[in-house]
Amino acid sequence: MPRSDSGRFSLDPGEQALVASPSMEPPLATLPDGAFENLLVVSATASPRKIESLVERRGRDPNAVGVIPITGSPSEYDGRLWTTDPVGPSDLTGISMRLSRALEYVSRGGWVVFDSLNVLLMYGREDAVYRLLDSVVPIVRDRDACGAYFVVRQAITDETEARFRDLFDAAVDAE
């Protein structure tokens, strides 16, 4: 079950959690230090450059972090993180394809983080986003990787939150 440690939460290998995002800090700031040893971020809120900066501020190695940038605009990044080509927030098939390939690099005890389900819900239909997560969560669980799927709770309905929560092992309040 999720554990909290000085404002950060932790998960057991294979555990998947719907995480209520903190409002004033980036979702990655709530991860335990160990998450950065093998981390894949599906990021709709921060560029690879910003993620690299956060990883370095935490004293972790950017070479151990991968990013799937979710953005509607082209971006260039030539840093130490490994990245996929950017994909638009409405292209759930493209996200799924990039994620399938990137998961090859996530080992037991590694972490997969979606930093904003809200962005996907803004650009895609709820049913389609649900189907994406319904296919991703078991794959991440089967790899014995921790999964943290962040959502700004106040920006979705109670019905949406309840529906999505059923996909996960736990709900975490990182606010």
N, C-alpha and C positions, 0 to 999 in steps of 0.2 A: 504494500500500500504506500501511497505517497507520504513522504516525510518532509518536514520543513526544517531548514537549518539556516538561521540568520537571514530570513527573508527569501531564501531559496528553497526550492522543493527538489525532491529526488524520487526516482522511480526504480523499481526492480527490473532486471532484464526481462524483456518481453511485455512489460506492463505498458498499457496505452491509456493516456489521460486527456480529457477535454479540460483545457486550462483557461480560466477567466483571466484575461490579460490585465496587467497593471496599467494604470492610466498614464502615469508620468515617466515610466522608464521602458526601454525596449524589452520585449519578451525574453530575449536571450540573456538579459541581465539576471533573470530569475533562475537560470539553470545552475546546477552544481558544477564545480570546477571540472569534475570527472567527465562531464558531458562533452567537453571540448577535446577529449582524447580521440574521439571518433564521432564526428558530428556531420549530419547532412541537414541543411536548412532549405526549406522551400519558402523563399522570402518574397513577400509582396509589400513589405514595409521598409526594407533597407537595401541599399545597394551593396554589392560585394565589398566595395571600398569601406563602407561604414561597418560592415560585419567584421572585416579584417581589423579595423581599428578597435572595435569592442573586444575581439579575441586577444589582441595584443595588450590592451589595458588590463585584461584579466590575467595576463602573464602566461598565456597559453600559446601553443604553436599553430599558426594559421595553416600550415601544411596538412594538418589533421582535420580540416574543415572543408566541406564542399557546399556549394550554393547552387540552387536552381532559381535564377532570378525571374520573378514574375513581374513583368513590366510591359506597358504598351509602347514604350519607346526603345529604340536601339541603345545599347550601352556597350562601352568598351571598358575592359578591366584587364590589367596586366599586373596582377599581384600574386601573392603566395597562396591564396585559397585556390582550390580547384573549382571550376564552374562549368555549367552547361551553357548552351546558347540560351538567351532570354526567351521567354514564352509569354504570350499575352494572357491576362487574367481570365479571359473568356474561353481560352483554348484548353479545356479540361483534358482532352485527349492528348494534347502535346505535353501537358504537365505529367500525365500518367506515363507516357512514353519515356520522358526524361527521368522520372522517378524510378521506373523499372530498371533502367541502365545504371543509374547512380547507386541504387541499393546494393549493387555488387560490391561496393566499397565500404558498406556498413557491416561491422562485425558484431558478434555477440557482445552485449553490453553497450554497444554504440547507441547513438541517439539520432532520431529523425524528428525534425521540428517543422511544423507549418506555423509560421509566425502570424498569420492572419486569415482565418477562415472567413472573416467578414468581407474581405476584398473579393474572395471567390464567390461569396453569396451576392455581392453587389453586381458582379458581371455575369454570373451563371444562374440558372434556375436551381432552386433548392433541391429538387429531386436529382438533378445531375450532380451537384456537389455531394449529396448524400451517397450516390452510387460510387463516385470517385473514392470517398472515404471508406465506404463499405468494402471496396476492393483493396485499398491500401492498408488499412488497419490490420487485417489478418496476416498480410505478407510481412509487415514490420514485426508483428508479434511472433510469427514463425521463425524469424531471423534472431529471436531473442534480443531484439533492440528495443530500447525505450522509445515511446512515441509521445510527443507533446504537441497538441493541436490547439493553438491559441485562438480565443474568441473574445471580443469586447462584449461582455454579457448584456450590457444596457442597449446594445445596438441590434439585438435580435429578439424575436418574440419568445415567450415562455414555451410555446408549442415547438418552435424550431429548436430551442435549447434541449427540450425533453427528447425530441426525436433523435438528435445527434448524440446526446449523452448515452443513449442505449447502445451505441457502437463501441463504447469505451469501457475499460475496467474501472475507471475512477474519474471523478470530477475534482479538480484542484482549483482553489481560489488563490491566485498569486497576486491579488490586488493588495 
